Amino acid sequence: MERRLLYCCVLIPRLRSTGTGYAKSFTTSHLLCKRFVKGKTLSSSLWLTRHISDPYVRQAQIEGYRCRSAYKLIEIDQKHNLLKKGSVVVDCGAAPGAWSQVAASKMMNTIVKPKKSPPSTIQDKKKQNYSSEYGLIVAVDINNIDPIEGVTTVMGDFTVQGTQDKIREILNGRPIDLIMSDMAPNASGFKAMDQECILKLAQSVFDFSKVMLAPHGSLLCKIWQGPETKGFMKEMSVYFATVNRLRPKATRKESSEFFIIAKDFKH
Ligand code: SAM
């Protein structure tokens, strides 16, 4: 699973940056896939075949997003207008960083483009301004997140107190306007167990939001459909004026994933 994630989200977009355009990067990906598929199990080969023919993967390569999941957030935001200039956003489970790229480009007008060189002094100055003039984006993940212009990254398990304390430190007293979570455990294949794990992650984001959200703030949270999801949404509706679910077009057909969009936090 981790190798797949690495391939999907990191390797192909990196290949893109070595080529001169989409055609070259797609050919390179194809060749690499052919080599990669050799000697792999049938399920790995099927996954790779599906992956390279996925229009969202191709689109992400063209537009410089680190992952196809960017298009889920773009669709959600088009419908719910969650990402606003000047606001404070915490992105949980942010690696490799596509959601944060989307947030930064919308909130801070950054250009979505993989960066090779370290930021210059001028860019450093711009970065300092981000937190005051343009808002603040904090991205958290267990895995490393390569730097994204306008985004402050934290490496750690979100469910652990120490990680949440680091986020608090960065926020420096500012309440959060939007907490978004695309966190997902590594799927074991045992549906009930996986659902329980993702629900635990969602619950920890919900608990954090109860303390950290600004009045009228929003919570966007990924979940996998299961027997307890209805109860979870009901619990959320005690704290938010509206709680809706959305399944973006970019969600794979076979996935039980959907997103809960809870708006207008009642402090
Ligand atoms: N939204 C991301 C993007 O657009 O690039 C993709 C997120 S990926 C589907 C799910 C992420 O959740 C993984 O990077 C994983 O490391 C992270 N994750 C899972 N459990 C976590 C936890 N307890 N704390 C922090 N991150 C976690």
Boltz pocket constraint, residues with backbone or C-beta under 6 A from the ligand:
constraints:
  - pocket:
      binder: B
      contacts: [[A, 66], [A, 67], [A, 69], [A, 70], [A, 92], [A, 93], [A, 94], [A, 95], [A, 96], [A, 97], [A, 98], [A, 99], [A, 100], [A, 140], [A, 141], [A, 142], [A, 143], [A, 156], [A, 157], [A, 158], [A, 159], [A, 182], [A, 183], [A, 184], [A, 185], [A, 201]]
      max_distance: 6.0
